[in-house]
Amino acid sequence: MENLAQYFQMGGYAAFVWPAYGLGLIGLVGVLWLSLKSWKDAEQEFSGLKSSRDDGASS
């Protein structure tokens, strides 16, 4: 159990290491969120273009 506590203290650098991990995780989640939002927007735009093309072809 003492080894685990030493690991989480990171040799005295825990005050720098853990916030860096947190900021890194926040950044990755943000990039994932923006990517999924962009993908969803592109799918909606494609759907709209496809349906307008199909409507024009049937006229």
N, C-alpha and C positions, 0 to 999 in steps of 0.2 A: 504494500500500500504506500510505503514511503517513496518507492521508485515512481509510482504514478503521480504523487504530489510533486516530486522533483521534475517530472516531465512537464506538468502543467505550469510550473514556475519558469521553465525554459532557461534555467541558469541565470535568473535575474532579468532576463529580457522579455518576460511575458507581457509587460506593459506595452511593448512595441509590437510583439509578434501577434498576439490575439486580435488587437484592433486591425492590423494589416490583413489578417485572415477574414475578418468581418467585412472590411471594405472591399476586399477581393470578391467575396461572396455576393455582396450587394451589387457590385459591378456586373458580375456574371448573370445574376437574376435580371438586372436591368436590360442587358443585351438580349437575353432570352425573350423577355417581355416585348421589347421593341421589334425583334425578329418575327415573333408570332403575330403581332399587330400588323406589321407590314405584309406578311404573308396573307392574313385575312383580308386586308384592304385590296391586295392584288387579286385575290380570288373573286372578290365582289366586283371589281372593275372588269375582270375577264368575263364573268358571268353576264354583266350588263352588255359588254361588247358583243358577246356571243348571241345573246337574245336579240339585240338590235340587228345583227347580221341575219339571223334566222327570220326575223320579221320582215326585213327588206327583201329577202329571197322569195318569200311566199307572196309578195305583192305583184 
